[in-house]
Amino acid sequence: MMLSVTGVHTFYGHIEALKGVDLEVGAGEVVTLIGANGAGKTTLLMTVCGNPQAAQGRIVFDGEDITRLSTYEIVRRGIAHAPEGRRIFPRMSVIENLQLGATIGQPEDFADDLERVFLLFPILKERREQRGGTLSGGEQQMLAIARALMSRPRLLLLDEPSLGLAPMVVKHIFGVLRRINREAGTTVFLVEQNAFHALRLADRGYVMVNGAIAMTGTGRELMADPEIRRAYLEGGRRDRA
């Protein structure tokens, strides 16, 4: 397994946010984690990235225990995170944001990597000199993903990439995720409230409830499960990706 999370407990002060989470992401897979607001999904991604660190349990990436590593050490090992809320640098231009994403890479690769993300998100090429804060919400999300890709990650962590976006933008973003997984072989671990899109894309999925994994299966199995359909699919938006 590329990523293995075993018995992980994470706390915010005295509040236990993750309660013994066990989860695996295989090389080349798209794995999604769904669940309600406050279930602990974002905390899990942040814990994988080392901030906060797990109080108990073990996180292994490509055979190496990274549980106690600093975030910058984890990034250097090939994990990139596009966080919830985009968190681009609003006063910096698109190209400057992308340059920051490439800081751990080799300088001679920058031009090729830049061309690759511009092919995935052509609008960013048009906006390359524009400040990030003046982009639309969808364009900012594209920039956040592109910035993460500039580090050439082996594992891409994505937190709510469809949140607040128009259906056509969501369709484009999920198409890009499918493309980078199939064409570049990038492993994707996706946290997403839009369960329909996420489970359609995923090889496997996990359901988190109150800080613990409550269910797992293939994307198709979870989509067909009556309990999952009632809780996360029925009555929700099902725009085609």
N, C-alpha and C positions, 0 to 999 in steps of 0.2 A: 504494500500500500504506500502511496506517496505521502498521505497524511493520515495519522492515527491519533485519535483523541481518546484517552482511556481514564475513566473515573475522575473527570475534571470537576473541581469545585472552585467557584470564583465568588469573592465577596466584595461588596461595597460597604466598608465599615463592618457593621454587624449584620448586614442584609446579605443573605445567600442568594446570589443571582443564578448560578449554575450549580446543579445538585447531582453531581456524579455523571456527567455526560460522557457517553461512549459513541464514537462516530468515526467512520473511515471514508477516505476519498482515494480512489485508485487512479493511477497514472492514466491520463487520456480521457477520464470521465468528466461528465457534467453531473454534479450532485447538488441538489437543492435542499434547503431547510426552510420549511414553512411553519407558521404558527401565528398566534394572535399578538397584538401589541403587548409588550411587556413580558413576553414569554422567555426572553433571554437570548434571542437570535443574534442581535448586534453584539452583546457581551461575549458570545462565543467567538465571533470573528475577531474582536479586539483582543481576546485572550490568546488566540492563536498568534496574533501579532505582538504579544508580549506586554500589552498595556490595557487592562491590568494583567498581572501575572496570576497564573492559577495558584490557589492556596494549597490544593491537593490534586493529585493525579499527574498524568504524563501526556505530553504532546510530542509526537515524533514526526519529523519531516524527512523523507528519503533516508530512513534508517538512523537519523541523528536526533537525539533528545534535545529539543529546543525550548523546553518548558521554562528554563531560567535565563534564556538569552535576552539581551536587549533588543528593542524593535529594529534598530539599524542593523544588528547582526542577522536578524531573521530575514530582513529584506535582501541582504547580500547573499543569502542562500537560495534566493529565487522565488520569494513570495511577494506579491504586490496586492495592495488593498485599495479598492475604490469605495470609500466610505459612504454611509448614509448622509444625505444632505450635500453631497458633491465635494464640498470643502476645497474648491479651487482657490487660487490666490486672485481676488477680484481686481486688484490694482495692476496686476501683471498682465501682459499680453498673452494671447494663446500660445505663441511660440515660446515665450518665457516659461509658462507653465509646463510645456512639454520638455523644455531643457532641464527643468528641475526633476522631472520624472526620469530623465536619462543620466542623472549624476552618478549612478553606480555602474553604468555601462562603459563600454570602450568608446573613446572619442571617434575612432574611425568608423563606428557603426551608426553614428547619429543620423547621417543623411539617409541611409537605407531605412532605418527605423521610422524616421519622420515621414518618408514617402509611404511606408506601409500604413501608418495610422491615417494619413491623408486619403489613401485609397479606401480605407474603411469608413472614414467620416469626411467626405469631400467638403462639407460646409466649413470645417475647421481650416482647410486650406484657404478658403475665401476670407475667413475671419482671422488669419494668422497674426495680423498686427493689431487686432482689436483687443481692448481690455476684457479680461474674463468676466468681470462684473456686469458688463453691458450685453452679454450674450443672453439669449432666451434660456429658459429652464432646461429645455431639451438639449440645446447646444452645450450648456454647462455640464450636463450629464455625459454627453459624448466626450467632452474635454477631460472629465474625471477618469473615464475609462481609458482614453487615449494616453493620458499621463501615466497611468499604471502600466500600460503596455510598453511604454518607452523603456522600461527596465528589463524587457525581455523575460518576463516571469515564467517560471515553469508551472506555478500555481497562482491563479487569479482569484482573489476574494472579492465578491461584489455584494454590496449591501443595499437592497431596495432600489435597483436601477430604474424601475418603472414609476417610482413614486411621483405623483403629481403631473405626469406627462400625458400629452395627447395620444390617442390610439395609434396614429400613424408613426409617431416618434417611438413609441413602445415597440411597434412592429419592426422598425429599422434596428433598434438596439438589440432585440432578441435575435434578429437575423445575423447581426455582427457576431454575437456570442456563439451562435451555431457555426459561423464561418471560421472564427479563430480556433475553435475546438477541432473542427474537422480538417481544416487545411493546415493549420500551424501546430496542431497537437497540443495546444495549451489546455491544461487541466483547469476546470472551473468549479468553484464552490460558491453557490449562489444563495443568498438570503433574499426572500421575496414574499411580499404579501399577496401578489397577484398569482395565486396558486395555479390557475389555469395555464397561464403562459409558462410558469416555472416547471410544472410537472410535464408539460408537453415537450419541453426542451431536455429535461433531465433523463439521464440513464437510471439514476436512483434518487430516492428522496427520503428525508426524515421529517417527522412532525415533532415539534417541541411544544410542550405544555408546562408552564410553571417551572422553567429551568431544567427540565429533564426531557429526554427523548421518549416519546409515548408510542411511536409507530415508525416503521421503516418498510421500504419495498421499492420496486421499480416505479418509474414515473407512471406507467400504465396501470400498475396494480393500485397505486394510491388514488389515481383519478377515478378508478372503478369502484373504490371502496365506498359503501353507502355512508359511513360515518364521516369520511373526508368530504364527500360531496355535500352533505348537509352543512358541515361546519365551514367549508372554504370555497365551495364552487357554486352551489345553487343560489340564484339570485345575484351572483356577482357578475362582473364584466367578463365577457369571453371574446373579446376582439381577437380576430385571427392573427397569428404571428406568421 
